[in-house]
Amino acid sequence: MNNHLLTLLLGLTLLPAALRANDIPRPKGPEEDGTLPALVKIAGEGAMDSHAFEYLTELSDEVGARVTGTPSGQKAIDWGLLKMKSIGLQNVRAEKWPLWKGWTRGKAEAELLAPIRHALTIDAMGWTGSTPAGGVEAEVVTANLFDLDDEIPHAAKFRGKIILMSPRGNPKKSFDAIFAQFGDFLRAAHQAGALAVIGGQGGFKAEGMHLTHTGILGFAADFAIPVVDMTREDDSQLERFIDAGKTVRVRMNVQNTFTNGPVESANVVGEIPGREHPEEVFVVGAHLDSWDLSEGATDNGTGTSSVLAAADAIVKSGFQPRRTIRFVLFTGEEQGLLGSLAYTKQHENEMKNHLGDLVLDLGQGPIKEFQLGGRGDLLPAFELFLGALANLREIQVSDKTDVGTDTLPFTLAGLPGINLDQDSPDYKYTNHSAADALEAVKPEVLTQNATIMALAAFWIADRPERLASPWPAEKTAKMLRQKGEYDTLKAFGLWPFGELGAESAATN
Ligand SMILES: [Zn+2]
């Protein structure tokens, strides 16, 4: 038993019975808190007159790929504004924020020259550089992704070579820590004169089915060296040749373009104002931006269309919540949660009036769990809410944290960043790949997800008691340390709490 639990148990047994009962008010679910009639109407609108799949089809086919800071990214912002207005949201606006640097994909071609000859399939990772015009031809050598501590000081051996990242042995660190250190390795390799790196997302191999997966290699991080993802099938063959002692030679031509300076992006925002406490705000969000190997239907067209369809169902229900529901389509998520980080910064003075945020960003599958972002205090209330949804779908609840999507900035602000975990077994193939297309999404699953999002948003904003207020920084810092998020956040420069919470977390 840990000390914390022991103190808690001893403390409770010493309390008088009356105080114990009143200490935490018993939460109420929709059956008792007066929200049920509105939820019934919203569920009907969401199930019988949903526009979720129509929105997703438009976004996929009329807007398509929408990388932050590009003209197609702007087209998506304009589309989002138009949709929010036509749904009937109020105060619809674009909240601009600057992206540190823009990037555009050019060609990425590779050919295996020895020991046998054939075309290789590669794609550039986002915000990485180019080979000289016309490409390079070089020997391919491996670097051990699981021993970057040893590879970085010996980077000189990679001069004039193409590096193939190869995870060998057992990892000595968490995958997040390896991902963070991979950036240091890329800088060292570039400085040493390496020509290119084959190393997909954080140096890990692609998922198979002859797909490549693009993506960023840090939070707001760009790299001068070309870094490409290669299909697992090609990548593994190169590795087999090298392991067999054969010399592998590859020709590679990668051309990308960076802008000279910052470019503009914007979060798309619209509201259903609260009828009693309009100044109190619950955010319902997803990221509008995508990668560019396909149309971004599952990352995060599903989230975007769910947010819009949830707004539509609530507006059409005719019920107005007690507090404001603010629908936000964030941009720059793929470059490191930049839009949602900009949002909490721009609304800093208003964060004390926020209740939290709710985000869907895990692909195309049905919602399976509400993850409350470290706010274990809210579990009893959500158990009652999800109990009321039992006839729609059985959904779990936990206080897990997710630092990989737009919940994180709200969690850092001390609020519940609520992540909708999904059962998406195919997402590992569609994520950031050429297969991220409308074909991967089932209309009935999307429609039900959007309805569940609408029900959660309305219930949270309308229940008589305010769901949550921001925790003090120390309490949040302690919680994140206990959840094991400190090392990752620190490694990516996202830990804002200094030494806060260190002592109390260590004694637990
Ligand atoms: Zn995403």
Residues whose N, C-alpha, C, O or C-beta is under 5 A from the ligand:
A	BS01	ZN	D299 N300 D361
